[in-house]
Amino acid sequence: MAFDPNAPRKPFVARGSRVERCSSCLMAAARCLCDVRPNIKGKAVFWLLTHHNEIYKPTNTGRLIVDTLQGCRVFKWGRVEPEPAFLEALNDPRYRPCIVFPSDEDYQQRMVRADYLQQDDRIPAFIILDGTWRQARRMFRLSRYLDNIPAIEPSHTAQSRYQLRQSSEPHHLCTAEIAALMLREVNDTTSADVLDSYFDLFNLEYHASRVKREQASQITAVRERLASLVQPLR
């Protein structure tokens, strides 16, 4: 499953709901990012277990991961009834799944380090609970079918650069920022740099559409940086 703009959903009535949007990337039509989607092959894939409230939000950054890396998948989260395709993915022998979540004493026995992902030739598959921090904690706690999946967290922290939603804690990163850190855990700095640049462009373009103030020089610089990173990979 990819992000489906035509999927049934409740009406989007938040700020920006009246903006004319691209039906594919959900950006304001004048800020469409479809022409710069990286679509590169990385050293890992991401499986987004997405809260139903996130599917329709144009500020969702999970879609940036899917745009950037080939092989990524999106599954709708269900508390007791996961999508059959998600369970099939978990049993696919090509992948080594890990759920990305902060460590805690209550489940310390589940936590693994990056070297766990290098024990064989299986492709690291990072499962990210795609929702607000409050939703993600609930998803992790209530989804019994996730209990036996090893958990991992980034070995480095960072301050969030996300401008479109406010978090109570500056170290609470958005989905795309977490994915970039996890790519660095598997020494895929190239893919991480591409995703970071694509995220920066998304931030700038979306913010410019909100404040109606042109940021042409910054946007041009980030577009050029993204193009310089992606071009050698094609």
C-alpha positions as CSV (number, residue, x, y, z in Angstrom):
1,M,0.0,0.0,0.0
2,A,1.2,3.5,-0.8
3,F,-0.3,6.7,0.4
4,D,-3.6,6.9,-1.4
5,P,-5.1,10.4,-1.8
6,N,-8.4,8.8,-2.7
7,A,-8.7,6.6,0.3
8,P,-11.9,7.1,2.4
9,R,-11.1,9.4,5.3
10,K,-12.7,12.0,7.5
11,P,-12.8,15.6,6.1
12,F,-9.6,17.5,6.4
13,V,-10.8,20.7,8.2
14,A,-7.6,21.9,9.8
15,R,-5.5,24.9,8.7
16,G,-4.9,24.7,4.9
17,S,-8.0,22.6,4.2
18,R,-9.2,25.1,1.5
19,V,-5.9,25.2,-0.4
20,E,-5.9,23.7,-3.9
21,R,-3.6,20.7,-3.6
22,C,-1.7,18.3,-5.8
23,S,-3.7,15.0,-5.7
24,S,-0.5,13.1,-5.5
25,C,2.0,14.8,-3.1
26,L,-0.8,16.8,-1.3
27,M,1.3,20.0,-1.4
28,A,-0.3,23.2,-2.4
29,A,-0.6,23.0,-6.2
30,A,1.9,25.8,-6.7
31,R,4.4,24.0,-4.4
32,C,4.1,20.5,-5.9
33,L,7.1,18.2,-5.2
34,C,6.3,15.4,-7.6
35,D,9.0,16.5,-10.0
36,V,11.8,16.1,-7.4
37,R,10.8,12.7,-5.8
38,P,14.1,11.0,-5.3
39,N,13.0,7.3,-5.7
40,I,16.5,5.8,-4.9
41,K,17.5,2.4,-3.6
42,G,18.9,2.3,-0.1
43,K,20.4,-0.2,2.3
44,A,17.2,-0.6,4.3
45,V,13.4,-0.3,3.8
46,F,10.8,1.2,6.0
47,W,7.4,-0.2,6.8
48,L,5.1,2.6,8.1
49,L,2.3,1.4,10.4
50,T,0.2,4.4,10.0
51,H,-2.5,5.7,12.3
52,H,-5.7,6.4,10.4
53,N,-5.7,10.1,11.4
54,E,-2.3,10.5,9.6
55,I,-3.3,9.2,6.2
56,Y,-5.2,12.3,5.1
57,K,-2.9,14.9,6.6
58,P,-0.7,16.8,4.1
59,T,1.8,17.6,6.9
60,N,2.5,13.9,7.3
61,T,6.2,13.2,6.6
62,G,5.9,9.4,6.3
63,R,5.1,10.0,2.6
64,L,8.5,11.6,2.1
65,I,10.2,8.2,3.1
66,V,8.1,6.4,0.5
67,D,9.0,9.0,-2.1
68,T,12.7,8.7,-1.3
69,L,13.4,5.0,-0.9
70,Q,12.3,2.1,-3.2
71,G,10.7,-0.8,-1.5
72,C,9.0,1.1,1.4
73,R,5.5,0.2,2.3
74,V,2.6,1.7,4.2
75,F,0.1,-0.3,6.3
76,K,-2.9,0.9,8.2
77,W,-2.6,0.3,11.9
78,G,-5.2,-1.7,13.7
79,R,-5.1,-2.4,17.4
80,V,-6.2,-6.1,17.2
81,E,-6.5,-6.8,13.5
82,P,-3.4,-5.9,11.5
83,E,-3.5,-5.9,7.8
84,P,-2.7,-9.5,6.4
85,A,-0.1,-7.9,4.1
86,F,1.8,-6.6,7.2
87,L,1.8,-10.0,8.8
88,E,3.1,-11.5,5.5
89,A,5.8,-8.9,5.4
90,L,6.9,-9.8,8.9
91,N,7.4,-13.4,7.8
92,D,9.2,-12.6,4.5
93,P,12.7,-14.2,4.8
94,R,14.3,-11.5,2.8
95,Y,13.9,-9.0,5.6
96,R,15.0,-8.5,9.2
97,P,12.3,-6.3,10.8
98,C,12.8,-4.0,13.8
99,I,10.4,-1.6,15.3
100,V,11.8,1.9,15.9
101,F,10.9,3.1,19.4
102,P,12.6,4.7,22.4
103,S,14.0,2.2,24.9
104,D,12.3,1.7,28.3
105,E,13.0,-0.5,31.3
106,D,9.6,-2.3,30.7
107,Y,10.8,-3.8,27.5
108,Q,14.6,-3.5,27.7
109,Q,14.9,-7.2,26.7
110,R,13.6,-6.4,23.2
111,M,16.1,-3.6,22.5
112,V,18.8,-4.3,19.9
113,R,21.7,-2.4,18.5
114,A,22.7,-1.7,14.9
115,D,25.1,-4.7,14.8
116,Y,22.0,-7.0,15.2
117,L,21.0,-5.9,11.7
118,Q,24.4,-7.0,10.3
119,Q,24.2,-10.7,11.4
120,D,23.2,-11.9,7.9
121,D,22.3,-10.7,4.4
122,R,18.7,-9.9,5.2
123,I,17.5,-6.4,4.4
124,P,16.9,-4.2,7.5
125,A,13.2,-3.4,7.6
126,F,12.5,-0.5,10.1
127,I,8.9,-0.4,11.3
128,I,7.9,3.1,12.2
129,L,4.6,3.9,14.1
130,D,3.4,6.8,12.0
131,G,1.4,9.1,14.2
132,T,1.7,11.7,16.9
133,W,3.9,10.7,19.8
134,R,0.8,10.1,21.9
135,Q,-0.7,7.9,19.2
136,A,2.6,6.0,18.7
137,R,2.9,5.2,22.4
138,R,-0.6,3.8,22.4
139,M,0.0,1.9,19.2
140,F,3.2,0.3,20.7
141,R,1.5,-0.5,24.0
142,L,-1.8,-2.0,22.6
143,S,-0.7,-3.9,19.5
144,R,0.0,-7.3,20.9
145,Y,1.1,-8.6,17.4
146,L,4.2,-6.3,17.8
147,D,5.3,-7.7,21.1
148,N,7.8,-10.2,19.7
149,I,9.5,-7.8,17.2
150,P,12.9,-6.5,18.3
151,A,13.0,-2.8,19.0
152,I,15.7,-0.3,18.1
153,E,16.3,3.4,18.6
154,P,18.8,5.8,17.0
155,S,22.1,5.9,18.8
156,H,22.3,9.6,18.2
157,T,19.8,12.3,19.1
158,A,19.0,15.5,17.2
159,Q,16.9,18.6,17.5
160,S,13.8,18.5,15.3
161,R,13.8,20.8,12.2
162,Y,10.1,20.2,11.6
163,Q,8.3,23.5,11.3
164,L,4.7,22.4,10.6
165,R,3.6,21.0,13.9
166,Q,4.6,21.9,17.4
167,S,5.9,19.3,19.8
168,S,6.2,19.6,23.6
169,E,9.8,18.3,23.4
170,P,12.4,19.5,20.8
171,H,14.0,16.0,20.7
172,H,10.7,14.5,19.5
173,L,11.5,14.0,15.9
174,C,9.0,13.6,13.0
175,T,8.7,10.4,11.0
176,A,11.1,11.4,8.2
177,E,13.7,12.7,10.6
178,I,13.7,9.4,12.5
179,A,14.0,7.5,9.2
180,A,17.1,9.5,8.2
181,L,18.8,8.7,11.6
182,M,18.0,5.0,11.1
183,L,19.6,5.0,7.7
184,R,22.8,6.3,9.3
185,E,22.6,3.4,11.8
186,V,23.1,1.1,8.8
187,N,25.9,3.3,7.3
188,D,23.7,4.5,4.5
189,T,24.7,8.1,4.7
190,T,23.9,8.8,1.0
191,S,20.3,7.8,1.4
192,A,20.1,9.7,4.7
193,D,21.4,12.9,3.1
194,V,18.9,12.6,0.3
195,L,16.0,12.1,2.7
196,D,17.2,15.0,4.9
197,S,17.4,17.3,1.8
198,Y,14.0,16.2,0.6
199,F,12.6,16.8,4.0
200,D,14.2,20.3,4.2
201,L,12.6,21.1,0.8
202,F,9.2,19.9,2.0
203,N,9.5,22.1,5.1
204,L,10.4,25.2,3.2
205,E,7.8,24.8,0.4
206,Y,5.0,24.0,2.9
207,H,6.0,26.8,5.2
208,A,6.1,29.3,2.2
209,S,2.6,28.2,1.2
210,R,1.3,29.0,4.7
211,V,2.9,32.4,5.2
212,K,2.6,33.6,1.6
213,R,6.2,34.8,1.8
214,E,8.6,33.8,-0.8
215,Q,11.8,32.0,0.3
216,A,13.2,31.6,-3.2
217,S,16.9,31.7,-2.4
218,Q,16.6,29.0,0.3
219,I,14.3,26.8,-1.8
220,T,16.5,27.1,-4.8
221,A,19.6,26.1,-2.7
222,V,17.9,23.1,-1.2
223,R,16.5,22.0,-4.6
224,E,20.0,22.2,-6.1
225,R,21.5,20.2,-3.1
226,L,18.9,17.5,-3.5
227,A,19.5,17.3,-7.3
228,S,23.2,17.0,-6.8
229,L,22.7,14.1,-4.3
230,V,20.2,12.2,-6.4
231,Q,21.7,12.6,-9.9
232,P,24.7,10.3,-9.4
233,L,22.3,7.5,-8.1
234,R,20.3,7.3,-11.3
